[in-house]
Amino acid sequence: MDAIIALIVDDSSVMRKIVERSLRQAGISLSQVFEAAMGQRLNVLSEHRGVDLILCDINLPVMDGLEFIKQLPAVAKAKNVPLLMITTEGSEAHVVQALSCGTRGYIRKPFTAEQVKEHVIPVLGVKA
């Protein structure tokens, strides 16, 4: 698998590092990881050449994850980039809403590297 560039959006710096570590433990090669603490950081996508994967928490300050994914289509470099939500939400309504907005799947906290691999590899379109 080629190395990918990932954007991890979570208000917790510890959780962003856990997600990154889980991706690496899942065997996903990362050439670069961008981090954003809040959903309104859509500009991180415009500032760089683009990303191959976005992982975004649902519960964020200022702009929540659902609003973040609703605004992604307006960002040229985000078109066709697979997005997975990371959630502690028990509410199926939030998950259904995220999926209807274009999210390709979700990972529930707490998660293991194996669960990350299970959810990320298929959306990247590669075989493990």
C-alpha positions in Angstrom: 0.0 0.0 0.0 1.3 3.4 -0.9 1.8 5.9 1.9 -1.2 8.2 2.4 -1.7 11.7 3.8 -4.3 11.9 6.5 -6.3 14.7 8.2 -7.3 13.9 11.8 -9.9 16.3 13.2 -10.5 16.0 17.0 -10.5 18.6 19.8 -8.3 16.3 21.9 -4.6 16.3 21.0 -4.3 13.0 22.8 -7.1 11.5 20.8 -5.5 12.8 17.5 -2.2 11.0 18.5 -4.2 7.8 19.4 -5.9 7.8 16.0 -2.5 8.3 14.2 -0.9 5.5 16.2 -3.8 3.2 15.5 -3.6 3.9 11.8 0.1 3.0 11.9 -0.5 -0.1 14.0 -3.2 -1.1 11.5 -0.4 -1.2 8.8 -1.5 1.9 7.1 1.6 3.8 5.9 1.3 7.5 6.5 3.5 9.9 4.6 2.0 12.9 6.4 -0.6 13.6 9.1 -2.4 16.9 9.4 -4.2 17.7 12.6 -7.1 20.0 13.3 -8.6 20.7 16.7 -11.9 22.0 15.4 -14.1 21.4 12.5 -13.9 24.9 11.1 -10.3 24.1 10.1 -11.4 23.3 6.6 -8.6 25.7 5.5 -6.1 23.0 6.4 -7.3 21.2 3.2 -6.8 24.2 1.0 -3.4 25.0 2.5 -1.8 21.7 1.4 -1.7 19.6 -1.7 -4.6 17.5 -0.4 -5.3 14.5 1.7 -6.1 10.9 1.0 -8.2 10.2 4.1 -10.1 12.3 6.7 -11.0 11.0 10.2 -13.2 13.4 12.1 -14.8 13.3 15.5 -18.5 14.1 15.7 -18.4 16.1 18.9 -16.3 19.2 18.3 -16.4 22.7 19.6 -17.5 25.6 17.3 -18.3 23.5 14.3 -19.3 19.9 15.0 -18.3 17.0 12.8 -21.7 16.8 11.1 -21.4 20.5 10.1 -17.8 19.8 9.0 -18.8 17.1 6.6 -21.7 19.1 5.2 -19.2 21.8 4.3 -16.6 19.5 2.7 -18.2 19.5 -0.8 -17.4 23.2 -1.0 -13.6 22.4 -0.6 -12.2 21.4 -4.0 -9.3 19.4 -2.5 -11.8 17.4 -0.4 -13.8 16.0 -3.3 -13.8 12.2 -3.4 -11.7 12.0 -0.2 -12.9 9.2 2.0 -14.2 10.5 5.4 -14.7 8.4 8.4 -16.4 9.7 11.6 -15.0 8.9 15.0 -17.7 8.9 17.7 -18.6 8.1 21.2 -22.2 8.7 20.2 -24.6 5.9 21.1 -27.2 7.6 19.0 -28.0 5.8 15.8 -29.5 9.1 14.5 -26.1 10.8 14.6 -24.5 7.9 12.7 -27.4 7.8 10.1 -27.1 11.6 9.6 -23.3 11.3 9.2 -23.7 8.5 6.6 -26.4 10.5 4.7 -24.0 13.5 4.5 -21.3 11.4 2.7 -19.3 9.8 5.4 -18.1 6.4 4.3 -18.2 4.9 7.7 -17.6 5.4 11.4 -15.4 4.1 14.2 -16.7 4.0 17.7 -14.5 5.0 20.7 -12.8 3.2 22.3 -11.3 1.4 19.3 -8.5 -1.0 18.6 -6.0 -0.9 15.7 -7.7 -3.9 14.3 -11.0 -2.1 14.2 -9.3 0.9 12.6 -7.9 -1.4 9.9 -11.3 -3.0 9.4 -12.9 0.3 8.7 -10.1 2.3 6.9 -8.7 -0.2 4.5 -12.0 -0.7 2.6 -12.6 3.0 2.1 -9.0 3.5 0.8 -9.8 1.0 -1.9 -6.8 -1.2 -1.2 -6.4 -4.7 0.0 -4.5 -5.3 3.2 
